[in-house]
Amino acid sequence: MIEKYGPANGFGWKMNDTLGAQIVSVPMAVPAERTDDAFGVVMELA
């Protein structure tokens, strides 16, 4: 593998090292609307 990829590509990492990070953005409008709808149904039954 070192011959194919070279010695600096993915070797020498230590356990629990942070190798990268990714940020995910999720819009909350749809889940919030569904929550409001479900809450309304529950309150009508109570």
N, C-alpha and C positions, 0 to 999 in steps of 0.2 A: 504494500500500500504506500509506503514511503517513496518507493521508486516512481509510482504512478502519480501521486498527489504532492509530493515534496514534504519536507520535514516541518513546515510551518503551517500546515493546513489541517487543524483539528487535533494536533498532538500536544501533549504537555499540560493539558488542563488538570486542575486539582478538583477533588470532590467538593461540591457545594459552591463552585465558582459561578458567578453570574455571567453567562455567555451572551445574553441579549435580552431585550425587553420588547414587548409589543403592547400597544395601547388600542383598546377596542372601544368605540363609541356606539352606544345603543340608544335610540330615541325612546323616550318614556311616554309619549303622548298616547299611543295605543294601549299599553298595559294600564295606564292611569284611567283611561276611559272605561276599560273593562272592569276595573276595580270599582269605580263609581257605580256602574250598572249593576254589578253583583251586590254591592252594599245596599242599593236601592231595593233590589228584590228581597234581600234578607229582612230589611226593615219593614217591608210590606207584609211579610209573613209573621212578624213578631206581634 
